[in-house]
């Protein structure tokens, strides 16, 4: 493709936007600083020329058509909780704030689906569905992300080990293409063999192929009971090596999380209360598993958790603590859910990757990452979804210069991603590629796959105006 050049938003075009969505168009100092970055500011800051609060599919289509005709960049944005710079306006243009499109439109209980706007928060749908006796299984750590953002990144989360990722729960969607055309993808059915799966191209495309304006999501009957187990270990190796035994014994957990002691301590400082044991009968605890099981009755769950306790104790756990009351479960998961916030609160410079490796390679991979990390001036911290091999590796520093930090982290991530690939893994399990991981994707995927991805991008977005510079396509 020839060199890509974008036009600025003129005062005349801004007036056109204002006619479409009166009172929803913001410029210059009227744009809050929060819109210039996501949750990982190290991947860059950039203000849009215009911020528009999205209202409905038809208005979005009109705005996008104006941008297409005038070769103006468009960036869709949800709650801004991403971690790869995917929703940042690197090239100015028009940012569409989807957060106000936040209605749960209707439940279809006979077909076990719910229709929502993209700005609905994950937490809001989860709570509302439970009131209907239903469960929306995807459970990413950031509960106040939008569902549109979750779908755009194919977010995973804690319960993916049993129930799958966001992709498995998207039945249908309405999308505005970069040309301003409106299409409907999928249907309220559980299977399809109807041509290429365009809906699956849209899921995980990070706002580079189209703008999702409505979603139909699958629900399941909510399990009646849940129990969580806090399982302390003396060291991280024994902790992670236990995970395959849980599956070999057919225990079918809803979630399996691992965490180091240092991250647990940071989280407890952040939430202001101690939850996890630090010493058991004279043994210093170095790491933990957090297991959750769900089912139809407590008697069944107690039998499962007794078997689970036997398995983990035989594998080297120093104790098993049962969280079987609402307060205990809430405390255990509150500590786990605030890991990122706790790290951010205590860290000046921060970067992260969320590689995914086969479950039986987790222990070996984590050991490798820490050994490599010793060569650098930053500190490595880790936690993750031990049940599905999705690992969150953080590089943290409070005393390095930014340029030196970035240089060392880039080298460290080269080692980390190459090792993940060598072990049969991938460079992202749930956070996506965005702007920050784009070059790593190119190195990992190779020339043929990148050519195919770029070809898809060009087909959907011939002028390259939609969220440019992200995932697979560089802007000159």
VOPAGU-2260 file (C-alpha; in pm, 1 decimal, decimal comma):
REM VOPAGU-2260
SITE   aa  ch    i         X         Y         Z
SITE  UNK   A    0       0,0       0,0       0,0
SITE  UNK   A    1     111,5     358,1     -67,5
SITE  UNK   A    2     197,7     594,7     215,2
SITE  UNK   A    3     -97,1     660,9     443,1
SITE  UNK   A    4    -187,8    1025,3     506,2
SITE  UNK   A    5    -472,7    1145,0     724,8
SITE  UNK   A    6    -659,5    1474,4     719,1
SITE  UNK   A    7    -731,0    1696,3    1016,6
SITE  UNK   A    8   -1080,7    1754,1    1148,0
SITE  UNK   A    9   -1190,3    2094,6    1022,3
SITE  UNK   A   10   -1430,3    2332,1    1198,0
SITE  UNK   A   11   -1682,4    2261,2     921,1
SITE  UNK   A   12   -1668,6    1887,1     987,0
SITE  UNK   A   13   -1707,0    1945,7    1360,9
SITE  UNK   A   14   -2027,5    2136,7    1286,1
SITE  UNK   A   15   -2152,3    1836,1    1085,1
SITE  UNK   A   16   -2087,3    1613,5    1386,6
SITE  UNK   A   17   -2275,3    1853,2    1613,4
SITE  UNK   A   18   -2581,1    1833,9    1389,4
SITE  UNK   A   19   -2581,3    1453,8    1423,1
SITE  UNK   A   20   -2524,1    1440,6    1801,0
SITE  UNK   A   21   -2595,4    1781,1    1957,8
SITE  UNK   A   22   -2420,4    1833,7    2289,5
SITE  UNK   A   23   -2206,8    1519,0    2248,8
SITE  UNK   A   24   -1908,4    1665,7    2060,9
SITE  UNK   A   25   -1600,3    1775,6    2258,7
SITE  UNK   A   26   -1275,2    1939,5    2146,7
SITE  UNK   A   27    -947,7    2080,8    2284,6
SITE  UNK   A   28    -948,6    2147,1    2660,2
SITE  UNK   A   29   -1297,0    1996,2    2684,3
SITE  UNK   A   30   -1139,0    1649,3    2641,1
SITE  UNK   A   31   -1044,2    1492,7    2974,1
SITE  UNK   A   32    -684,6    1371,7    3016,4
SITE  UNK   A   33    -814,3    1018,7    3082,1
SITE  UNK   A   34    -891,9     987,3    2711,0
SITE  UNK   A   35    -524,6    1028,9    2617,6
SITE  UNK   A   36    -409,8     688,5    2746,6
SITE  UNK   A   37    -526,2     352,1    2875,7
SITE  UNK   A   38    -425,9     159,2    3191,9
SITE  UNK   A   39     -71,7     111,2    3058,6
SITE  UNK   A   40      46,6     466,2    2976,1
SITE  UNK   A   41     394,1     342,3    2889,2
SITE  UNK   A   42     255,7     252,6    2544,6
SITE  UNK   A   43     199,4     614,5    2460,2
SITE  UNK   A   44     -26,5     913,0    2504,7
SITE  UNK   A   45    -231,1    1085,9    2240,3
SITE  UNK   A   46    -532,5    1313,0    2237,8
SITE  UNK   A   47    -800,9    1287,1    1972,9
SITE  UNK   A   48    -887,4    1606,6    1788,0
SITE  UNK   A   49   -1253,2    1540,8    1864,8
SITE  UNK   A   50   -1424,4    1324,9    2126,7
SITE  UNK   A   51   -1782,3    1220,9    2048,6
SITE  UNK   A   52   -2015,1    1045,6    2290,6
SITE  UNK   A   53   -2171,9     764,3    2088,6
SITE  UNK   A   54   -2550,0     735,6    2107,0
SITE  UNK   A   55   -2676,2     471,5    1862,9
SITE  UNK   A   56   -2578,9     265,7    1560,7
SITE  UNK   A   57   -2726,2     500,2    1300,5
SITE  UNK   A   58   -2552,5     810,7    1436,9
SITE  UNK   A   59   -2222,2     626,8    1461,6
SITE  UNK   A   60   -2259,4     518,4    1098,7
SITE  UNK   A   61   -2318,1     880,5     988,9
SITE  UNK   A   62   -2012,1    1002,3    1181,8
SITE  UNK   A   63   -1790,3     725,1    1045,5
SITE  UNK   A   64   -1911,1     791,5     687,3
SITE  UNK   A   65   -1804,7    1155,7     721,2
SITE  UNK   A   66   -1463,3    1040,7     848,7
SITE  UNK   A   67   -1430,6     789,7     565,1
SITE  UNK   A   68   -1517,0    1046,0     299,1
SITE  UNK   A   69   -1266,4    1292,0     446,9
SITE  UNK   A   70    -990,7    1042,6     532,0
SITE  UNK   A   71   -1006,1    1111,5     906,8
SITE  UNK   A   72    -895,0     866,0    1176,2
SITE  UNK   A   73   -1163,8     704,2    1396,5
SITE  UNK   A   74   -1089,5     532,1    1729,9
SITE  UNK   A   75   -1361,1     345,4    1924,6
SITE  UNK   A   76   -1308,8     343,9    2302,1
SITE  UNK   A   77   -1483,6     174,6    2591,6
SITE  UNK   A   78   -1386,1     221,5    2955,6
SITE  UNK   A   79   -1016,4     272,6    2877,9
SITE  UNK   A   80    -908,1     -24,9    3090,1
SITE  UNK   A   81    -696,0    -186,9    2817,3
SITE  UNK   A   82    -330,4    -270,2    2873,3
SITE  UNK   A   83    -175,3    -245,3    2525,5
SITE  UNK   A   84    -252,7     106,2    2401,5
SITE  UNK   A   85    -524,9     -26,8    2168,6
SITE  UNK   A   86    -775,0     254,7    2240,3
SITE  UNK   A   87    -530,9     546,9    2232,8
SITE  UNK   A   88    -545,1     817,7    1963,6
SITE  UNK   A   89    -190,5     792,1    1834,2
SITE  UNK   A   90    -277,5     991,6    1518,8
SITE  UNK   A   91    -538,9    1237,0    1641,1
SITE  UNK   A   92    -873,8    1210,5    1465,6
SITE  UNK   A   93   -1215,1    1131,1    1610,1
SITE  UNK   A   94   -1256,3     918,1    1921,8
SITE  UNK   A   95   -1596,9     755,7    1973,3
SITE  UNK   A   96   -1669,9     713,1    2342,1
SITE  UNK   A   97   -1893,3     405,0    2357,3
SITE  UNK   A   98   -1934,6     409,0    2735,7
SITE  UNK   A   99   -2273,0     587,3    2737,4
SITE  UNK   A  100   -2428,6     316,9    2518,6
SITE  UNK   A  101   -2477,8     112,8    2833,9
SITE  UNK   A  102   -2825,4     -38,5    2825,7
SITE  UNK   A  103   -2907,1    -403,5    2886,9
SITE  UNK   A  104   -3170,0    -421,6    2614,1
SITE  UNK   A  105   -3349,0    -752,8    2667,4
SITE  UNK   A  106   -3321,4   -1110,1    2792,1
SITE  UNK   A  107   -3438,0   -1403,3    2582,8
SITE  UNK   A  108   -3460,3   -1669,0    2852,8
SITE  UNK   A  109   -3591,8   -1936,2    2619,4
SITE  UNK   A  110   -3276,1   -1911,7    2409,4
SITE  UNK   A  111   -3045,0   -1820,0    2700,7
SITE  UNK   A  112   -2915,7   -1497,5    2549,4
SITE  UNK   A  113   -2910,5   -1129,7    2641,6
SITE  UNK   A  114   -2893,4    -832,3    2406,0
SITE  UNK   A  115   -2677,1    -541,0    2524,9
SITE  UNK   A  116   -2519,3    -220,5    2408,3
SITE  UNK   A  117   -2135,9    -223,3    2397,6
SITE  UNK   A  118   -2089,7      20,7    2685,9
SITE  UNK   A  119   -2251,8    -207,6    2944,4
SITE  UNK   A  120   -1996,1    -286,9    3214,6
SITE  UNK   A  121   -1904,6    -650,3    3275,7
SITE  UNK   A  122   -1989,6    -609,5    3643,5
SITE  UNK   A  123   -2335,2    -470,9    3566,0
SITE  UNK   A  124   -2429,0    -757,8    3336,0
SITE  UNK   A  125   -2288,1   -1016,4    3578,6
SITE  UNK   A  126   -2498,1    -881,3    3866,0
SITE  UNK   A  127   -2813,0    -832,2    3659,2
SITE  UNK   A  128   -2792,7   -1180,4    3505,0
SITE  UNK   A  129   -2763,5   -1339,5    3848,9
SITE  UNK   A  130   -3090,4   -1172,9    3948,0
SITE  UNK   A  131   -3245,8   -1365,8    3658,1
SITE  UNK   A  132   -3090,0   -1691,7    3779,3
SITE  UNK   A  133   -2840,0   -1677,0    3493,1
SITE  UNK   A  134   -2461,5   -1656,3    3461,0
SITE  UNK   A  135   -2250,4   -1472,2    3207,9
SITE  UNK   A  136   -1938,2   -1690,1    3244,6
SITE  UNK   A  137   -1655,0   -1467,2    3108,3
SITE  UNK   A  138   -1484,0   -1319,5    3413,8
SITE  UNK   A  139   -1186,2   -1092,4    3329,3
SITE  UNK   A  140   -1008,4    -938,6    3626,5
SITE  UNK   A  141   -1121,6    -584,6    3539,6
SITE  UNK   A  142   -1491,0    -596,3    3626,6
SITE  UNK   A  143   -1552,5    -238,1    3516,4
SITE  UNK   A  144   -1445,1    -286,0    3157,4
SITE  UNK   A  145   -1713,2    -258,9    2889,4
SITE  UNK   A  146   -1852,4    -566,4    2718,3
SITE  UNK   A  147   -1767,7    -413,2    2381,4
SITE  UNK   A  148   -1406,3    -383,9    2492,2
SITE  UNK   A  149   -1412,2    -741,2    2623,8
SITE  UNK   A  150   -1533,0    -866,4    2285,8
SITE  UNK   A  151   -1284,8    -647,0    2098,2
SITE  UNK   A  152    -995,9    -812,9    2285,8
SITE  UNK   A  153   -1154,9   -1157,2    2337,2
SITE  UNK   A  154   -1099,7   -1112,2    2710,2
SITE  UNK   A  155   -1046,4   -1433,1    2906,8
SITE  UNK   A  156   -1045,2   -1418,5    3283,5
SITE  UNK   A  157   -1063,7   -1647,6    3582,6
SITE  UNK   A  158   -1341,1   -1882,8    3471,8
SITE  UNK   A  159   -1197,7   -1950,6    3125,1
SITE  UNK   A  160   -1053,5   -2281,4    3245,3
SITE  UNK   A  161   -1405,3   -2427,6    3279,6
SITE  UNK   A  162   -1629,5   -2207,1    3068,8
SITE  UNK   A  163   -1409,7   -2062,5    2794,8
SITE  UNK   A  164   -1335,6   -1705,3    2689,0
SITE  UNK   A  165   -1553,2   -1419,2    2569,5
SITE  UNK   A  166   -1547,8   -1555,4    2212,9
SITE  UNK   A  167   -1747,3   -1858,7    2326,3
SITE  UNK   A  168   -2037,4   -1638,6    2442,1
SITE  UNK   A  169   -2087,0   -1404,6    2147,1
SITE  UNK   A  170   -2387,5   -1511,6    1942,1
SITE  UNK   A  171   -2449,0   -1202,6    1727,8
SITE  UNK   A  172   -2346,8    -840,0    1686,0
SITE  UNK   A  173   -2422,1    -522,4    1495,9
SITE  UNK   A  174   -2116,3    -352,8    1349,8
SITE  UNK   A  175   -2044,1     -23,1    1179,3
SITE  UNK   A  176   -1771,4     -74,6     920,2
SITE  UNK   A  177   -1501,1     188,3     850,0
SITE  UNK   A  178   -1697,7     284,6     537,9
SITE  UNK   A  179   -2003,7     374,3     747,2
SITE  UNK   A  180   -2196,3      66,5     636,7
SITE  UNK   A  181   -2393,7    -127,6     900,1
SITE  UNK   A  182   -2383,8    -507,8     909,3
SITE  UNK   A  183   -2530,9    -772,4    1137,0
SITE  UNK   A  184   -2321,4   -1080,2    1210,7
SITE  UNK   A  185   -2419,8   -1410,7    1372,5
SITE  UNK   A  186   -2759,4   -1518,7    1505,3
SITE  UNK   A  187   -2930,1   -1650,1    1818,7
SITE  UNK   A  188   -2823,2   -2007,1    1740,8
SITE  UNK   A  189   -2557,7   -2235,1    1884,4
SITE  UNK   A  190   -2397,6   -2356,9    1562,4
SITE  UNK   A  191   -2323,8   -2237,4    1210,8
SITE  UNK   A  192   -2156,9   -2357,0     893,7
SITE  UNK   A  193   -2259,2   -2054,2     692,2
SITE  UNK   A  194   -1961,0   -1917,8     505,1
SITE  UNK   A  195   -1654,7   -1752,4     654,0
SITE  UNK   A  196   -1696,5   -1664,3    1020,6
SITE  UNK   A  197   -1687,0   -1285,3    1000,0
SITE  UNK   A  198   -1812,9   -1255,8    1356,5
SITE  UNK   A  199   -1503,8   -1438,8    1477,6
SITE  UNK   A  200   -1281,7   -1203,3    1280,5
SITE  UNK   A  201   -1447,4    -912,8    1459,3
SITE  UNK   A  202   -1399,8   -1071,7    1803,4
SITE  UNK   A  203   -1046,6    -991,2    1915,5
SITE  UNK   A  204    -985,9    -738,1    1635,5
SITE  UNK   A  205    -934,4    -454,4    1887,3
SITE  UNK   A  206   -1143,8    -198,2    1704,6
SITE  UNK   A  207    -942,4    -219,7    1383,0
SITE  UNK   A  208   -1203,6    -386,3    1158,8
SITE  UNK   A  209   -1533,8    -241,9    1275,8
SITE  UNK   A  210   -1717,2     -69,5    1560,1
SITE  UNK   A  211   -1941,9    -298,6    1764,6
SITE  UNK   A  212   -2269,0    -123,2    1849,2
SITE  UNK   A  213   -2482,9    -410,4    1980,8
SITE  UNK   A  214   -2413,9    -760,0    2114,6
SITE  UNK   A  215   -2615,7   -1075,1    2171,1
SITE  UNK   A  216   -2441,2   -1281,9    2438,1
SITE  UNK   A  217   -2494,0   -1637,6    2553,1
SITE  UNK   A  218   -2589,4   -1707,4    2915,7
SITE  UNK   A  219   -2608,6   -2029,1    3118,4
SITE  UNK   A  220   -2808,2   -2127,0    3428,6
SITE  UNK   A  221   -2623,3   -1993,3    3731,6
SITE  UNK   A  222   -2470,4   -2266,2    3951,2
SITE  UNK   A  223   -2642,3   -2272,5    4287,3
SITE  UNK   A  224   -2329,8   -2307,9    4503,7
SITE  UNK   A  225   -1959,7   -2219,5    4492,9
SITE  UNK   A  226   -1666,7   -2293,9    4721,7
SITE  UNK   A  227   -1316,3   -2150,9    4703,5
SITE  UNK   A  228    -998,0   -2303,1    4843,3
SITE  UNK   A  229    -689,9   -2102,0    4940,4
SITE  UNK   A  230    -395,3   -2337,1    4908,5
SITE  UNK   A  231     -57,3   -2213,9    5040,9
SITE  UNK   A  232     275,7   -2365,0    4927,6
SITE  UNK   A  233     629,6   -2318,6    5049,4
SITE  UNK   A  234     750,9   -2217,6    4703,5
SITE  UNK   A  235     623,5   -2120,8    4359,8
SITE  UNK   A  236     763,0   -2430,0    4182,4
SITE  UNK   A  237     559,9   -2671,7    4394,7
SITE  UNK   A  238     256,8   -2447,0    4364,9
SITE  UNK   A  239     249,4   -2441,3    3985,2
SITE  UNK   A  240     358,6   -2803,0    3943,9
SITE  UNK   A  241      42,7   -2904,5    4132,4
SITE  UNK   A  242    -194,1   -2768,4    3867,0
SITE  UNK   A  243    -183,3   -3065,0    3622,5
SITE  UNK   A  244    -269,6   -3298,1    3911,0
SITE  UNK   A  245    -594,0   -3109,1    3965,5
SITE  UNK   A  246    -704,7   -3185,4    3610,7
SITE  UNK   A  247    -569,6   -3540,0    3602,8
SITE  UNK   A  248    -797,3   -3612,0    3898,6
SITE  UNK   A  249   -1104,5   -3482,6    3707,3
SITE  UNK   A  250   -1183,8   -3213,2    3962,6
SITE  UNK   A  251   -1314,4   -2966,2    3698,5
SITE  UNK   A  252   -1256,5   -2634,3    3881,2
SITE  UNK   A  253   -1428,3   -2315,5    3776,4
SITE  UNK   A  254   -1103,9   -2121,0    3830,7
SITE  UNK   A  255    -740,4   -2197,6    3916,1
SITE  UNK   A  256    -525,1   -1894,1    3996,8
SITE  UNK   A  257    -163,3   -1881,2    4115,0
SITE  UNK   A  258       7,2   -1596,8    4295,4
SITE  UNK   A  259     333,7   -1518,1    4467,3
SITE  UNK   A  260     352,2   -1408,7    4828,5
SITE  UNK   A  261     490,3   -1063,6    4739,5
SITE  UNK   A  262     193,6    -981,7    4518,7
SITE  UNK   A  263     -48,1   -1106,0    4783,7
SITE  UNK   A  264     118,3    -878,4    5040,6
SITE  UNK   A  265      91,1    -581,8    4804,3
SITE  UNK   A  266    -275,6    -659,2    4741,8
SITE  UNK   A  267    -351,1    -686,1    5112,2
SITE  UNK   A  268    -180,5    -353,1    5172,2
SITE  UNK   A  269    -397,5    -209,0    4896,7
SITE  UNK   A  270    -732,0    -342,7    5027,2
SITE  UNK   A  271    -633,8    -284,5    5391,0
SITE  UNK   A  272    -682,7    -631,3    5534,6
SITE  UNK   A  273    -500,6    -966,6    5558,4
SITE  UNK   A  274    -666,9   -1264,7    5391,8
SITE  UNK   A  275    -401,0   -1522,4    5305,0
SITE  UNK   A  276    -185,1   -1710,4    5560,2
SITE  UNK   A  277     184,2   -1614,0    5559,7
SITE  UNK   A  278     310,8   -1896,6    5779,6
SITE  UNK   A  279     169,5   -2242,5    5848,5
SITE  UNK   A  280     307,4   -2448,2    6137,7
SITE  UNK   A  281     647,7   -2284,4    6113,5
SITE  UNK   A  282     664,3   -2302,4    5731,7
SITE  UNK   A  283     696,4   -1969,4    5548,8
SITE  UNK   A  284     448,7   -1954,6    5262,5
SITE  UNK   A  285     593,4   -1850,0    4926,5
SITE  UNK   A  286     301,8   -1895,1    4685,8
SITE  UNK   A  287     -66,9   -1979,6    4666,1
SITE  UNK   A  288    -328,8   -2145,2    4451,7
SITE  UNK   A  289    -681,2   -2008,5    4464,0
SITE  UNK   A  290    -931,8   -2269,0    4345,4
SITE  UNK   A  291   -1304,5   -2227,7    4293,8
SITE  UNK   A  292   -1555,6   -2505,7    4234,0
SITE  UNK   A  293   -1923,5   -2465,9    4148,0
SITE  UNK   A  294   -2218,1   -2702,5    4140,9
SITE  UNK   A  295   -2583,8   -2763,9    4215,5
SITE  UNK   A  296   -2565,6   -2845,5    4584,8
SITE  UNK   A  297   -2325,7   -2803,8    4875,4
SITE  UNK   A  298   -2301,3   -3176,6    4948,6
SITE  UNK   A  299   -2166,2   -3238,5    4598,7
SITE  UNK   A  300   -1920,5   -2951,1    4632,7
SITE  UNK   A  301   -1795,5   -3063,7    4971,3
SITE  UNK   A  302   -1715,6   -3404,0    4824,6
SITE  UNK   A  303   -1524,9   -3241,5    4536,3
SITE  UNK   A  304   -1331,5   -3006,5    4763,1
SITE  UNK   A  305   -1235,1   -3291,4    4996,8
SITE  UNK   A  306   -1086,7   -3475,9    4700,5
SITE  UNK   A  307    -916,1   -3155,7    4586,4
SITE  UNK   A  308    -764,7   -3106,3    4932,5
SITE  UNK   A  309    -621,8   -3459,1    4925,0
SITE  UNK   A  310    -468,3   -3398,4    4581,8
SITE  UNK   A  311    -300,0   -3066,2    4665,2
SITE  UNK   A  312    -173,0   -3181,3    5005,1
SITE  UNK   A  313     -19,0   -3487,9    4847,3
SITE  UNK   A  314     142,3   -3261,4    4586,4
SITE  UNK   A  315     310,8   -3046,8    4851,5
SITE  UNK   A  316      60,9   -2790,9    4980,4
SITE  UNK   A  317     118,8   -2693,2    5342,4
SITE  UNK   A  318    -249,8   -2635,4    5418,7
SITE  UNK   A  319    -595,9   -2594,2    5263,6
SITE  UNK   A  320    -828,2   -2315,0    5375,1
SITE  UNK   A  321   -1194,2   -2339,0    5277,4
SITE  UNK   A  322   -1379,0   -2019,8    5182,1
SITE  UNK   A  323   -1739,2   -2134,6    5194,9
SITE  UNK   A  324   -1919,0   -1825,0    5324,0
SITE  UNK   A  325   -1998,1   -1512,6    5119,5
SITE  UNK   A  326   -1756,7   -1301,5    5327,1
SITE  UNK   A  327   -1466,7   -1545,8    5299,8
SITE  UNK   A  328   -1516,1   -1589,1    4923,3
SITE  UNK   A  329   -1546,3   -1216,2    4872,6
SITE  UNK   A  330   -1226,5   -1146,5    5066,9
SITE  UNK   A  331   -1027,9   -1416,2    4886,0
SITE  UNK   A  332   -1129,8   -1292,0    4542,2
SITE  UNK   A  333   -1109,8    -924,0    4635,6
SITE  UNK   A  334    -741,1    -971,1    4708,4
SITE  UNK   A  335    -690,1   -1154,6    4377,4
SITE  UNK   A  336    -888,6    -901,8    4174,8
SITE  UNK   A  337    -682,3    -603,5    4288,5
SITE  UNK   A  338    -337,2    -737,1    4197,1
SITE  UNK   A  339    -284,7    -492,7    3909,5
SITE  UNK   A  340    -411,5    -194,5    4110,1
SITE  UNK   A  341    -184,7    -293,9    4399,4
SITE  UNK   A  342     120,0    -315,6    4172,0
SITE  UNK   A  343      34,0      18,1    4009,4
SITE  UNK   A  344      -2,1     184,3    4350,7
SITE  UNK   A  345     353,7      88,5    4447,6
SITE  UNK   A  346     531,6     118,0    4111,4
SITE  UNK   A  347     657,3     418,7    3914,4
SITE  UNK   A  348     744,3     236,1    3590,7
SITE  UNK   A  349     543,5     -65,8    3484,3
SITE  UNK   A  350     510,3    -291,9    3182,0
SITE  UNK   A  351     356,2    -634,8    3139,8
SITE  UNK   A  352     292,2    -925,4    2910,2
SITE  UNK   A  353      24,0   -1193,0    2924,7
SITE  UNK   A  354     172,2   -1490,4    2747,7
SITE  UNK   A  355      -9,8   -1821,1    2739,2
SITE  UNK   A  356     171,0   -2156,7    2746,7
SITE  UNK   A  357      56,8   -2519,0    2778,0
SITE  UNK   A  358     -41,0   -2595,1    3137,7
SITE  UNK   A  359     232,9   -2853,6    3179,4
SITE  UNK   A  360     492,6   -2589,7    3082,7
SITE  UNK   A  361     390,4   -2321,4    3334,4
SITE  UNK   A  362     641,5   -2412,3    3606,1
SITE  UNK   A  363     930,0   -2436,8    3360,5
SITE  UNK   A  364     832,1   -2109,4    3194,5
SITE  UNK   A  365     801,5   -1913,4    3518,4
SITE  UNK   A  366    1139,4   -2043,8    3634,3
SITE  UNK   A  367    1295,3   -1931,9    3305,4
SITE  UNK   A  368    1139,5   -1584,0    3327,3
SITE  UNK   A  369    1275,9   -1525,0    3678,0
SITE  UNK   A  370    1622,6   -1647,0    3581,3
SITE  UNK   A  371    1631,6   -1410,2    3282,3
SITE  UNK   A  372    1489,1   -1128,6    3494,5
SITE  UNK   A  373    1791,5   -1141,6    3725,4
SITE  UNK   A  374    2000,8    -985,2    3446,4
SITE  UNK   A  375    1806,9    -660,3    3457,9
SITE  UNK   A  376    1760,0    -365,6    3690,5
SITE  UNK   A  377    1382,3    -397,8    3724,0
SITE  UNK   A  378    1188,0    -643,1    3941,5
SITE  UNK   A  379     980,0    -924,6    3790,5
SITE  UNK   A  380     644,5   -1011,8    3946,2
SITE  UNK   A  381     396,8   -1268,7    3824,4
SITE  UNK   A  382      53,0   -1414,4    3875,7
SITE  UNK   A  383    -195,5   -1570,8    3644,5
SITE  UNK   A  384    -456,3   -1819,4    3539,0
SITE  UNK   A  385    -282,1   -2144,7    3619,1
SITE  UNK   A  386    -576,9   -2346,3    3490,0
SITE  UNK   A  387    -532,7   -2231,4    3130,0
SITE  UNK   A  388    -165,3   -2130,4    3118,9
SITE  UNK   A  389    -227,5   -1756,5    3082,4
SITE  UNK   A  390      48,4   -1584,1    3279,5
SITE  UNK   A  391      82,0   -1217,3    3372,1
SITE  UNK   A  392     446,7   -1114,1    3389,1
SITE  UNK   A  393     513,7    -762,9    3525,0
SITE  UNK   A  394     834,7    -561,4    3507,5
SITE  UNK   A  395     847,0    -300,4    3784,8
SITE  UNK   A  396    1086,0     -21,9    3880,1
SITE  UNK   A  397    1087,4     283,4    4103,9
SITE  UNK   A  398    1437,5     409,3    4032,4
SITE  UNK   A  399    1518,9     356,9    3662,2
SITE  UNK   A  400    1511,8     623,2    3390,9
SITE  UNK   A  401    1224,9     571,8    3146,2
SITE  UNK   A  402    1440,7     520,5    2835,4
SITE  UNK   A  403    1663,4     267,2    3009,6
SITE  UNK   A  404    1359,5      89,2    3153,5
SITE  UNK   A  405    1201,2      58,4    2809,1
SITE  UNK   A  406    1527,3     -64,3    2656,7
SITE  UNK   A  407    1579,7    -335,7    2918,5
SITE  UNK   A  408    1214,6    -442,8    2917,7
SITE  UNK   A  409    1213,2    -477,7    2537,9
SITE  UNK   A  410    1510,7    -712,2    2556,4
SITE  UNK   A  411    1353,3    -907,8    2842,9
SITE  UNK   A  412    1025,1    -945,7    2653,3
SITE  UNK   A  413    1213,1   -1074,3    2348,2
SITE  UNK   A  414    1341,7   -1359,9    2563,4
SITE  UNK   A  415    1001,6   -1411,7    2728,0
SITE  UNK   A  416     803,7   -1425,6    2403,2
SITE  UNK   A  417    1056,5   -1644,7    2225,5
SITE  UNK   A  418    1050,1   -1893,3    2512,6
SITE  UNK   A  419     669,6   -1896,9    2509,7
SITE  UNK   A  420     674,0   -1973,6    2138,0
SITE  UNK   A  421     936,4   -2244,3    2189,2
SITE  UNK   A  422     708,8   -2409,8    2447,2
SITE  UNK   A  423     410,0   -2407,0    2214,3
SITE  UNK   A  424     246,4   -2092,7    2350,3
SITE  UNK   A  425     128,6   -1754,7    2222,6
SITE  UNK   A  426     224,7   -1397,1    2305,6
SITE  UNK   A  427    -116,2   -1289,4    2440,0
SITE  UNK   A  428    -387,7   -1484,6    2613,6
SITE  UNK   A  429    -640,1   -1207,2    2681,5
SITE  UNK   A  430    -500,3    -852,3    2673,1
SITE  UNK   A  431    -447,1    -831,2    2299,1
SITE  UNK   A  432    -178,7    -667,1    2084,6
SITE  UNK   A  433    -281,5    -303,9    2042,7
SITE  UNK   A  434       4,5     -63,7    1983,5
SITE  UNK   A  435     243,3    -187,1    2251,4
SITE  UNK   A  436     280,6    -548,6    2134,5
SITE  UNK   A  437     254,0    -497,1    1758,2
SITE  UNK   A  438     622,2    -553,2    1679,8
SITE  UNK   A  439     628,4    -867,9    1891,7
SITE  UNK   A  440     331,4   -1003,9    1696,6
SITE  UNK   A  441     517,8    -948,7    1369,4
SITE  UNK   A  442     823,1   -1135,6    1499,6
SITE  UNK   A  443     613,8   -1416,1    1644,4
SITE  UNK   A  444     370,8   -1470,1    1355,3
SITE  UNK   A  445     607,2   -1454,7    1059,4
SITE  UNK   A  446     571,2   -1304,1     713,6
SITE  UNK   A  447     289,2   -1522,0     578,4
SITE  UNK   A  448      53,1   -1476,4     874,8
SITE  UNK   A  449     120,5   -1102,7     891,2
SITE  UNK   A  450      44,5   -1072,7     519,2
SITE  UNK   A  451    -289,1   -1248,0     572,2
SITE  UNK   A  452    -377,6   -1025,4     868,4
SITE  UNK   A  453    -285,9    -710,6     677,3
SITE  UNK   A  454    -497,2    -831,5     384,7
SITE  UNK   A  455    -796,8    -870,6     615,4
SITE  UNK   A  456    -740,2    -520,3     753,0
SITE  UNK   A  457    -722,1    -372,7     401,2
SITE  UNK   A  458   -1043,7    -547,9     297,6
SITE  UNK   A  459   -1244,2    -420,5     593,9
SITE  UNK   A  460   -1077,2     -78,2     606,6
SITE  UNK   A  461    -950,3      25,1     259,9
SITE  UNK   A  462    -849,6     373,8     374,8
SITE  UNK   A  463    -690,2     251,4     700,8
SITE  UNK   A  464    -883,2     505,8     908,9
SITE  UNK   A  465   -1011,8     277,4    1184,9
SITE  UNK   A  466    -782,3     261,6    1489,5
SITE  UNK   A  467    -466,0     280,3    1276,6
SITE  UNK   A  468    -125,3     160,7    1386,2
SITE  UNK   A  469    -263,8    -119,9    1603,1
SITE  UNK   A  470    -233,0    -500,8    1593,5
SITE  UNK   A  471     -82,1    -576,0    1251,7
SITE  UNK   A  472     -55,6    -253,8    1052,7
SITE  UNK   A  473     201,5      21,8    1092,1
SITE  UNK   A  474     136,0     376,9     979,8
SITE  UNK   A  475     422,2     534,2     785,4
